[in-house]
Amino acid sequence: MKKILTLTILFLSVSIYSQNRYELNDEGNDKIFLSDSISKMANENLISDKPIVVIDGIPYRYQDLETKKLELYKDEIISIIPIDKQKGINIYGKFGESGVVIITTNRIKE
């Protein structure tokens, strides 16, 4: 029983931590919009729960997202497109094995 309880707490801790990487700067329900989108795509087996996130052509590896959050607001997002494992590997090498999420925003390009 103690092992099951420990594993459950560990699983919940990891789940909560993994969603924090994809929080947006918005407030309220909009704050976790991106993590919810990534979780849904992972549940549909389109990507894993640790994809490369590409925002307006700039890739962010999963390893990089462990140390910082994405600076992005929900109302800036135009589209979120998942790229499967094989295409991800072709574009990003071994880092694309987990899949890729391409995010297009309405930010002004300089």
RAFEN-V495124 format. One record per residue. N is the residue number from 1. OMEGA is omega in degrees with one decimal (* if undefined). Layout:
BEGIN
n->{N & N}
omega->{OMEGA & OMEGA}
END
This chain:
BEGIN
n->{1 & 2 & 3 & 4 & 5 & 6 & 7 & 8 & 9 & 10 & 11 & 12 & 13 & 14 & 15 & 16 & 17 & 18 & 19 & 20 & 21 & 22 & 23 & 24 & 25 & 26 & 27 & 28 & 29 & 30 & 31 & 32 & 33 & 34 & 35 & 36 & 37 & 38 & 39 & 40 & 41 & 42 & 43 & 44 & 45 & 46 & 47 & 48 & 49 & 50 & 51 & 52 & 53 & 54 & 55 & 56 & 57 & 58 & 59 & 60 & 61 & 62 & 63 & 64 & 65 & 66 & 67 & 68 & 69 & 70 & 71 & 72 & 73 & 74 & 75 & 76 & 77 & 78 & 79 & 80 & 81 & 82 & 83 & 84 & 85 & 86 & 87 & 88 & 89 & 90 & 91 & 92 & 93 & 94 & 95 & 96 & 97 & 98 & 99 & 100 & 101 & 102 & 103 & 104 & 105 & 106 & 107 & 108 & 109 & 110}
omega->{-179.5 & 178.9 & -179.8 & 178.6 & 179.2 & 179.0 & 178.6 & 178.8 & 178.5 & 179.6 & 179.6 & 178.4 & 179.3 & 179.5 & 179.8 & -179.7 & -176.9 & 178.8 & -178.6 & 179.8 & -174.5 & 176.6 & 175.2 & 179.4 & -179.0 & 178.9 & 174.5 & -177.4 & -178.7 & -174.9 & -178.1 & -179.1 & -176.8 & 179.6 & 175.9 & 179.1 & 179.6 & 178.2 & 179.1 & 178.9 & 178.1 & 177.8 & 177.9 & -179.8 & 175.0 & 179.0 & 172.0 & 178.6 & 180.0 & -175.9 & 166.4 & 178.1 & -179.4 & -179.8 & -179.6 & 175.9 & 179.9 & -178.1 & 174.3 & 178.8 & 177.0 & -179.3 & 179.2 & -177.1 & 176.8 & -176.5 & 179.6 & 177.4 & 177.1 & 176.8 & -171.9 & 176.3 & -177.8 & -177.0 & 175.0 & -173.3 & 175.9 & -180.0 & 174.8 & -175.7 & 176.2 & 174.8 & -174.6 & -172.7 & -175.0 & 177.8 & 177.6 & 178.4 & 179.8 & -176.1 & -170.6 & 179.7 & -174.6 & 179.5 & -179.9 & -179.1 & -178.6 & -176.3 & -177.6 & 174.3 & 179.5 & -179.9 & 176.0 & -178.9 & 177.0 & 178.1 & 178.1 & 179.5 & -179.5 & *}
END
